[in-house]
Amino acid sequence: SPQTIPVTLTVTAAGTTTSPSGATDIPQVSPPATTEFITPPAELAHIFKPIYFDFDRYDIKPEAAVILRGVADYLLKTDTKRLVMIEGHCDERGTREYNLILGEQRALSARRYLVQLGVSPNRIFTISYGEDVPADPGHNEAAWAKNRRCEFKISKD
């Protein structure tokens, strides 16, 4: 049975969070209330591909970094006003509460990476679905690997 490790996040007076490693997150604002986020259309699917994570991890893997560089390039050069929602997901192992936090950490990792590449933090938002929206409903390692991911939604024109 997988080991569950508690994660403590500290919210500072400025509204930032500090992760267990002590790294301070970039402050996040809410998207405009009228913004609708949609699945990227087929012609953008090659840019906004899901990124995947190892079990119980939220660090950006080299293959995810390649995808994120493509997303940043698109947002900085082609579609300079588009907003992005990063959805963090987990596999079914662990408690629901733990997976919601892990999904948020995954989305925040992707967000931090995009901001480091020059995308304005005011254009990138995050949400965690934890284990609630699996890509694959299976109960094995192959399914779990597909479920440990971040997906991208973009603002509708």
C-alpha positions as a Markdown table, in Angstrom:
| # | Residue | x | y | z |
|---|---|---|---|---|
| 1 | Ser | 0.0 | 0.0 | 0.0 |
| 2 | Pro | 1.4 | 3.5 | -0.9 |
| 3 | Gln | 2.7 | 5.6 | 1.9 |
| 4 | Thr | 0.9 | 8.9 | 2.5 |
| 5 | Ile | 3.1 | 11.8 | 3.4 |
| 6 | Pro | 1.4 | 14.8 | 5.0 |
| 7 | Val | 2.0 | 18.1 | 3.2 |
| 8 | Thr | 1.8 | 21.4 | 5.1 |
| 9 | Leu | 1.3 | 24.6 | 3.1 |
| 10 | Thr | 1.7 | 27.9 | 4.9 |
| 11 | Val | -0.3 | 30.9 | 3.7 |
| 12 | Thr | 1.5 | 34.2 | 4.3 |
| 13 | Ala | -0.1 | 37.6 | 5.0 |
| 14 | Ala | 0.6 | 38.6 | 1.4 |
| 15 | Gly | -1.5 | 35.7 | 0.2 |
| 16 | Thr | 1.4 | 33.6 | -1.1 |
| 17 | Thr | 1.9 | 30.0 | -0.1 |
| 18 | Thr | 5.1 | 28.4 | 1.0 |
| 19 | Ser | 5.7 | 24.8 | 0.0 |
| 20 | Pro | 7.5 | 22.2 | 2.2 |
| 21 | Ser | 10.7 | 23.1 | 0.4 |
| 22 | Gly | 10.3 | 26.7 | 1.4 |
| 23 | Ala | 9.8 | 28.0 | -2.2 |
| 24 | Thr | 7.4 | 30.9 | -2.3 |
| 25 | Asp | 4.7 | 30.7 | -4.9 |
| 26 | Ile | 3.8 | 33.5 | -7.2 |
| 27 | Pro | 0.7 | 35.3 | -5.9 |
| 28 | Gln | -2.4 | 34.3 | -7.9 |
| 29 | Val | -5.4 | 36.3 | -8.7 |
| 30 | Ser | -8.8 | 34.9 | -9.7 |
| 31 | Pro | -9.7 | 34.9 | -13.4 |
| 32 | Pro | -12.2 | 37.5 | -14.5 |
| 33 | Ala | -15.7 | 36.3 | -13.5 |
| 34 | Thr | -16.9 | 36.4 | -17.1 |
| 35 | Thr | -14.0 | 34.2 | -18.4 |
| 36 | Glu | -15.0 | 30.8 | -19.8 |
| 37 | Phe | -12.3 | 28.2 | -20.1 |
| 38 | Ile | -12.5 | 25.6 | -22.8 |
| 39 | Thr | -10.6 | 22.6 | -24.1 |
| 40 | Pro | -8.1 | 23.9 | -26.7 |
| 41 | Pro | -9.5 | 23.3 | -30.3 |
| 42 | Ala | -7.9 | 20.6 | -32.4 |
| 43 | Glu | -5.6 | 23.0 | -34.2 |
| 44 | Leu | -4.0 | 23.9 | -30.8 |
| 45 | Ala | -3.9 | 20.3 | -29.3 |
| 46 | His | -0.3 | 19.8 | -30.3 |
| 47 | Ile | 0.7 | 22.8 | -28.1 |
| 48 | Phe | -1.5 | 22.4 | -25.1 |
| 49 | Lys | -0.7 | 18.7 | -24.4 |
| 50 | Pro | -1.1 | 17.2 | -21.0 |
| 51 | Ile | 2.1 | 17.0 | -18.8 |
| 52 | Tyr | 2.7 | 14.0 | -16.6 |
| 53 | Phe | 4.2 | 13.4 | -13.2 |
| 54 | Asp | 5.8 | 10.6 | -11.2 |
| 55 | Phe | 4.0 | 9.1 | -8.3 |
| 56 | Asp | 3.6 | 11.5 | -5.4 |
| 57 | Arg | 5.7 | 14.2 | -7.1 |
| 58 | Tyr | 5.0 | 17.6 | -8.6 |
| 59 | Asp | 8.4 | 18.4 | -10.1 |
| 60 | Ile | 8.5 | 19.2 | -13.8 |
| 61 | Lys | 10.1 | 16.4 | -15.8 |
| 62 | Pro | 12.2 | 17.1 | -18.9 |
| 63 | Glu | 9.5 | 16.0 | -21.3 |
| 64 | Ala | 7.0 | 18.2 | -19.5 |
| 65 | Ala | 9.5 | 21.1 | -19.8 |
| 66 | Val | 9.5 | 20.8 | -23.6 |
| 67 | Ile | 5.7 | 21.0 | -23.6 |
| 68 | Leu | 5.7 | 24.0 | -21.3 |
| 69 | Arg | 8.2 | 25.8 | -23.4 |
| 70 | Gly | 5.9 | 25.3 | -26.4 |
| 71 | Val | 2.9 | 26.7 | -24.4 |
| 72 | Ala | 5.0 | 29.7 | -23.3 |
| 73 | Asp | 6.2 | 30.3 | -26.8 |
| 74 | Tyr | 2.6 | 30.3 | -28.1 |
| 75 | Leu | 1.4 | 32.6 | -25.3 |
| 76 | Leu | 4.2 | 35.0 | -25.7 |
| 77 | Lys | 4.4 | 35.2 | -29.5 |
| 78 | Thr | 1.2 | 34.1 | -31.1 |
| 79 | Asp | -1.7 | 34.6 | -28.7 |
| 80 | Thr | -0.6 | 37.4 | -26.3 |
| 81 | Lys | -4.0 | 38.0 | -24.6 |
| 82 | Arg | -5.1 | 34.4 | -24.1 |
| 83 | Leu | -5.7 | 33.2 | -20.5 |
| 84 | Val | -4.8 | 29.7 | -19.4 |
| 85 | Met | -6.3 | 27.4 | -16.6 |
| 86 | Ile | -4.0 | 24.6 | -15.5 |
| 87 | Glu | -5.9 | 21.7 | -14.1 |
| 88 | Gly | -3.9 | 19.5 | -11.6 |
| 89 | His | -4.9 | 15.8 | -11.4 |
| 90 | Cys | -3.8 | 12.7 | -9.4 |
| 91 | Asp | -4.2 | 9.0 | -9.4 |
| 92 | Glu | -6.6 | 7.4 | -6.9 |
| 93 | Arg | -4.0 | 6.4 | -4.4 |
| 94 | Gly | -3.9 | 8.6 | -1.2 |
| 95 | Thr | -6.7 | 10.4 | 0.5 |
| 96 | Arg | -9.0 | 12.8 | -1.3 |
| 97 | Glu | -7.6 | 15.7 | 0.7 |
| 98 | Tyr | -4.0 | 14.8 | 0.0 |
| 99 | Asn | -4.7 | 14.4 | -3.7 |
| 100 | Leu | -6.4 | 17.8 | -3.9 |
| 101 | Ile | -3.2 | 19.4 | -2.4 |
| 102 | Leu | -0.9 | 17.3 | -4.7 |
| 103 | Gly | -3.0 | 18.3 | -7.8 |
| 104 | Glu | -2.7 | 21.9 | -6.8 |
| 105 | Gln | 1.0 | 21.6 | -6.3 |
| 106 | Arg | 1.3 | 20.0 | -9.8 |
| 107 | Ala | -0.7 | 22.9 | -11.4 |
| 108 | Leu | 1.4 | 25.5 | -9.4 |
| 109 | Ser | 4.6 | 23.9 | -10.6 |
| 110 | Ala | 3.5 | 24.2 | -14.2 |
| 111 | Arg | 2.4 | 27.8 | -13.5 |
| 112 | Arg | 5.7 | 28.7 | -11.9 |
| 113 | Tyr | 7.6 | 27.2 | -14.9 |
| 114 | Leu | 5.5 | 29.3 | -17.4 |
| 115 | Val | 6.1 | 32.5 | -15.3 |
| 116 | Gln | 9.8 | 31.8 | -15.3 |
| 117 | Leu | 9.7 | 31.6 | -19.1 |
| 118 | Gly | 8.1 | 35.1 | -19.2 |
| 119 | Val | 4.4 | 34.5 | -19.2 |
| 120 | Ser | 2.5 | 37.0 | -17.0 |
| 121 | Pro | 1.2 | 35.3 | -13.8 |
| 122 | Asn | -2.0 | 37.3 | -14.4 |
| 123 | Arg | -2.7 | 35.1 | -17.4 |
| 124 | Ile | -2.3 | 31.7 | -15.7 |
| 125 | Phe | -4.7 | 30.2 | -13.2 |
| 126 | Thr | -4.8 | 26.9 | -11.4 |
| 127 | Ile | -7.4 | 24.4 | -10.1 |
| 128 | Ser | -7.0 | 21.0 | -8.6 |
| 129 | Tyr | -9.4 | 18.1 | -9.2 |
| 130 | Gly | -7.3 | 15.7 | -7.2 |
| 131 | Glu | -8.4 | 12.2 | -8.1 |
| 132 | Asp | -11.9 | 13.2 | -9.1 |
| 133 | Val | -11.5 | 13.4 | -12.9 |
| 134 | Pro | -9.4 | 10.5 | -14.0 |
| 135 | Ala | -8.2 | 10.3 | -17.7 |
| 136 | Asp | -8.2 | 6.5 | -17.3 |
| 137 | Pro | -10.7 | 4.8 | -14.9 |
| 138 | Gly | -8.4 | 1.7 | -14.6 |
| 139 | His | -6.9 | 0.5 | -11.3 |
| 140 | Asn | -3.4 | -0.3 | -12.3 |
| 141 | Glu | -0.1 | 1.4 | -12.9 |
| 142 | Ala | -0.7 | 2.1 | -16.6 |
| 143 | Ala | -4.0 | 3.9 | -15.7 |
| 144 | Trp | -2.5 | 5.7 | -12.7 |
| 145 | Ala | 0.4 | 7.1 | -14.9 |
| 146 | Lys | -2.2 | 8.7 | -17.2 |
| 147 | Asn | -4.0 | 10.2 | -14.3 |
| 148 | Arg | -1.0 | 11.9 | -12.7 |
| 149 | Arg | -1.1 | 15.0 | -15.0 |
| 150 | Cys | -1.9 | 18.6 | -15.7 |
| 151 | Glu | -4.2 | 19.6 | -18.5 |
| 152 | Phe | -4.7 | 23.0 | -20.0 |
| 153 | Lys | -7.9 | 24.9 | -20.7 |
| 154 | Ile | -7.8 | 28.2 | -22.6 |
| 155 | Ser | -10.0 | 31.3 | -22.4 |
| 156 | Lys | -12.8 | 31.3 | -25.0 |
| 157 | Asp | -12.6 | 34.1 | -27.6 |
